[in-house]
């Protein structure tokens, strides 16, 4: 019996990257796609609690949710696929990178985080750059990776964040196991005035150069390597715990 694979994203149900990922993973397992009904980029790990959510079936195995990527994973595992627990959650293929600090904002990565919270091995995958998109490169790699994850399993509370250069498969120079890099954003807020004289603000997140950190995801992709970063749910800074223990707080 084929393993059930849940596929989602934050670019929305009609994204070409989602189609490519679902098609590639169909060779690995039984794919069900549950994705937002529209683009939900940069919503992080938001869960909708203050309004009802609707799920619309578009075709066999494809469902659009009026919510966030995290909503999609939660609803799929707790309702749509109840009794058919996914063996894997795959989120993507995102149009644009999720490197370094991007992961704190990314809906793509947060969907994989939610899968991990629910105890399901999870992968997030993004393509770096701008179109025209080489989704076939990322899709083929994730299909191989998914099979390996199903066979070998992942360490506890760990998900995989994959970033793939936007090039043809023949141009990929290798796969690097990486750590999170460091990126900076500048000129991120545009202030203007609407026709009624009221101020409004537009957050655009303009990228500046990433720091040169050996072994980081940012460095790896500059060499046309696929970056594979294991992320852990436990954000505790153990070194800081030891330092804080020396503070006199009582």
C-alpha positions as CSV (number, residue, x, y, z in Angstrom):
1,X,0.0,0.0,0.0
2,X,1.4,3.4,-1.0
3,X,2.2,5.9,1.8
4,X,-0.1,8.9,2.0
5,X,1.7,12.2,1.2
6,X,0.2,15.6,2.0
7,X,1.3,18.4,-0.3
8,X,0.7,22.1,0.4
9,X,2.3,25.5,-0.2
10,X,1.9,29.2,0.5
11,X,1.8,30.4,-3.1
12,X,-1.8,29.1,-3.5
13,X,-3.6,26.1,-5.0
14,X,-3.1,27.3,-8.6
15,X,0.7,27.6,-8.3
16,X,2.8,25.8,-11.0
17,X,5.3,24.8,-8.3
18,X,2.6,23.0,-6.4
19,X,1.6,21.1,-9.6
20,X,5.2,20.1,-10.2
21,X,5.7,18.9,-6.6
22,X,2.5,16.9,-6.5
23,X,3.3,15.2,-9.9
24,X,6.8,14.2,-8.8
25,X,5.7,12.8,-5.5
26,X,2.9,10.7,-7.1
27,X,5.7,8.3,-8.0
28,X,6.5,8.0,-4.3
29,X,3.1,7.8,-2.6
30,X,-0.6,8.6,-2.7
31,X,-0.7,12.4,-3.0
32,X,-3.4,14.6,-1.5
33,X,-3.0,18.3,-2.1
34,X,-4.5,20.7,0.5
35,X,-3.4,24.3,-0.2
36,X,-4.5,27.9,0.4
37,X,-7.1,29.2,-2.1
38,X,-4.9,32.2,-2.8
39,X,-1.3,33.3,-2.1
40,X,-0.4,33.4,1.6
41,X,3.3,34.2,1.5
42,X,5.0,35.4,4.6
43,X,2.2,34.5,7.0
44,X,4.6,32.4,9.1
45,X,3.0,29.9,11.4
46,X,-0.4,31.6,11.6
47,X,-3.4,29.5,12.6
48,X,-6.9,30.9,11.9
49,X,-8.9,30.9,15.2
50,X,-11.4,33.8,14.8
51,X,-13.5,32.8,11.8
52,X,-14.7,29.6,10.2
53,X,-12.8,27.9,7.4
54,X,-14.2,26.4,4.3
55,X,-12.6,23.6,2.2
56,X,-13.4,23.4,-1.5
57,X,-12.8,20.2,-3.5
58,X,-11.4,21.2,-6.9
59,X,-10.8,17.7,-8.3
60,X,-9.9,14.3,-7.1
61,X,-7.3,14.7,-4.3
62,X,-7.1,18.5,-4.6
63,X,-8.6,20.8,-2.0
64,X,-8.4,24.6,-1.5
65,X,-8.7,26.1,2.0
66,X,-9.7,29.6,2.8
67,X,-6.8,29.9,5.3
68,X,-3.1,29.7,5.9
69,X,-0.6,26.9,5.1
70,X,-0.7,25.9,8.7
71,X,-4.5,25.7,8.6
72,X,-4.1,23.4,5.5
73,X,-1.9,20.9,7.3
74,X,-3.9,21.0,10.5
75,X,-7.3,20.5,8.7
76,X,-5.9,17.9,6.4
77,X,-4.5,15.7,9.2
78,X,-7.4,16.3,11.6
79,X,-10.3,16.1,9.2
80,X,-9.8,15.4,5.5
81,X,-7.3,12.6,6.0
82,X,-8.6,11.5,9.4
83,X,-8.0,7.7,9.5
84,X,-5.3,8.0,6.7
85,X,-2.5,9.7,8.5
86,X,0.1,11.1,6.1
87,X,3.5,9.5,6.2
88,X,5.0,12.7,4.9
89,X,4.2,16.4,4.5
90,X,5.8,18.3,1.6
91,X,5.5,22.1,1.2
92,X,6.3,24.0,-2.0
93,X,7.7,24.4,-4.5
94,X,8.0,28.0,-3.4
95,X,8.7,30.7,-5.9
96,X,11.7,32.3,-4.3
97,X,14.2,31.3,-1.6
98,X,13.6,30.5,2.0
99,X,17.2,31.0,3.2
100,X,18.5,32.0,6.6
101,X,16.2,34.5,8.4
102,X,13.5,33.9,5.8
103,X,12.3,30.9,7.6
104,X,10.9,33.0,10.4
105,X,8.4,34.6,8.0
106,X,7.9,31.8,5.5
107,X,4.5,30.1,5.1
108,X,6.2,27.4,3.1
109,X,8.5,26.5,5.9
110,X,5.8,26.9,8.6
111,X,3.6,24.3,6.9
112,X,6.5,21.9,7.3
113,X,6.9,23.0,10.9
114,X,3.2,22.2,11.5
115,X,3.7,18.8,10.1
116,X,6.6,18.2,12.4
117,X,4.6,19.5,15.4
118,X,2.0,16.8,14.5
119,X,4.8,14.1,14.4
120,X,4.9,13.8,10.6
121,X,8.2,13.9,8.7
122,X,8.1,17.1,6.7
123,X,10.0,18.9,3.9
124,X,9.9,22.5,2.7
125,X,11.2,23.2,-0.7
126,X,11.9,26.5,-2.5
127,X,13.5,27.6,-5.8
128,X,15.9,30.6,-5.7
129,X,15.6,33.4,-8.1
130,X,12.9,34.6,-10.5
131,X,11.1,33.1,-13.4
132,X,11.2,31.4,-15.8
133,X,11.1,28.7,-13.2
134,X,13.0,25.4,-13.4
135,X,10.6,23.6,-11.0
136,X,11.6,20.3,-12.6
137,X,15.0,20.5,-10.9
138,X,13.5,20.9,-7.4
139,X,10.7,18.4,-8.0
140,X,13.0,15.6,-9.1
141,X,15.3,16.1,-6.1
142,X,12.5,16.2,-3.6
143,X,11.0,13.0,-5.0
144,X,14.4,11.3,-4.3
145,X,14.6,12.9,-0.9
146,X,11.1,12.0,0.1
147,X,11.7,8.3,-0.7
148,X,14.9,8.5,1.5
149,X,13.0,10.2,4.3
150,X,10.3,7.5,4.2
151,X,13.0,4.7,4.2
152,X,15.4,6.2,6.7
153,X,13.1,8.4,8.9
154,X,14.1,11.8,10.3
155,X,15.5,12.6,13.8
156,X,12.8,13.7,16.3
157,X,11.3,17.1,16.0
158,X,13.3,17.8,12.8
159,X,12.2,19.0,9.4
160,X,14.2,19.6,6.2
161,X,14.4,23.0,4.5
162,X,15.5,22.6,0.9
163,X,16.6,25.5,-1.4
164,X,17.3,24.7,-5.0
165,X,19.0,27.1,-7.5
166,X,16.7,28.0,-10.4
167,X,18.7,26.2,-13.0
168,X,18.4,23.1,-15.2
169,X,19.3,19.8,-13.5
170,X,22.5,19.5,-15.4
171,X,23.8,22.8,-13.8
172,X,23.4,21.6,-10.2
173,X,26.9,21.1,-8.8
174,X,25.9,19.0,-5.8
175,X,24.0,18.8,-2.5
176,X,25.2,20.5,0.7
177,X,24.0,19.8,4.2
178,X,23.9,23.3,5.6
179,X,23.1,25.5,8.6
180,X,21.0,28.6,8.5
181,X,22.7,31.7,7.0
182,X,22.1,35.3,7.8
183,X,20.3,37.7,5.5
184,X,19.5,41.4,5.8
185,X,16.6,43.5,4.6
186,X,16.8,47.2,3.9
187,X,14.4,49.9,2.6
188,X,11.6,47.6,3.8
189,X,8.9,50.1,4.5
190,X,7.4,52.5,1.9
191,X,5.3,55.3,3.4
192,X,2.8,57.2,1.3
193,X,-0.5,59.0,1.4
194,X,-3.8,57.7,-0.1
195,X,-6.3,60.0,-2.1
196,X,-8.1,60.8,1.2
197,X,-4.9,62.1,2.8
198,X,-4.4,59.2,5.1
199,X,-1.0,57.6,5.5
200,X,-0.4,54.0,4.5
201,X,2.6,51.8,4.7
202,X,3.8,49.0,2.4
203,X,6.3,46.4,3.7
204,X,8.2,45.1,0.8
205,X,11.2,43.2,2.2
206,X,13.9,44.3,-0.2
207,X,16.9,41.9,0.1
208,X,20.4,43.0,0.8
209,X,23.4,40.7,0.5
210,X,23.7,37.6,2.8
211,X,26.6,37.3,5.1
212,X,29.5,35.1,4.0
213,X,29.1,32.2,6.5
214,X,31.0,29.0,5.5
215,X,28.6,26.0,5.6
216,X,25.5,28.1,5.4
217,X,22.5,27.7,3.1
218,X,23.2,31.1,1.5
219,X,26.8,30.2,0.6
220,X,25.8,26.8,-0.8
221,X,23.3,28.1,-3.3
222,X,25.8,30.6,-4.6
223,X,27.8,27.6,-5.8
224,X,24.7,26.2,-7.6
225,X,24.4,23.5,-4.9
226,X,21.1,22.3,-3.4
227,X,21.0,23.4,0.2
228,X,19.5,20.9,2.7
229,X,19.1,22.4,6.2
230,X,17.7,20.3,9.1
231,X,15.6,22.6,11.4
232,X,14.6,21.7,14.9
233,X,11.4,22.6,16.8
234,X,13.2,23.3,20.0
235,X,14.4,26.9,19.9
236,X,15.9,26.9,23.4
237,X,19.3,28.6,23.7
238,X,21.0,26.2,26.1
239,X,24.0,28.4,26.5
240,X,21.8,31.3,27.5
241,X,20.1,29.1,30.1
242,X,23.4,28.5,31.8
243,X,24.2,32.2,31.7
244,X,20.8,33.3,33.0
245,X,21.1,30.8,35.9
246,X,23.8,33.1,37.3
247,X,21.5,36.1,37.4
248,X,20.0,37.0,40.8
249,X,16.3,37.2,40.0
250,X,14.8,36.3,43.4
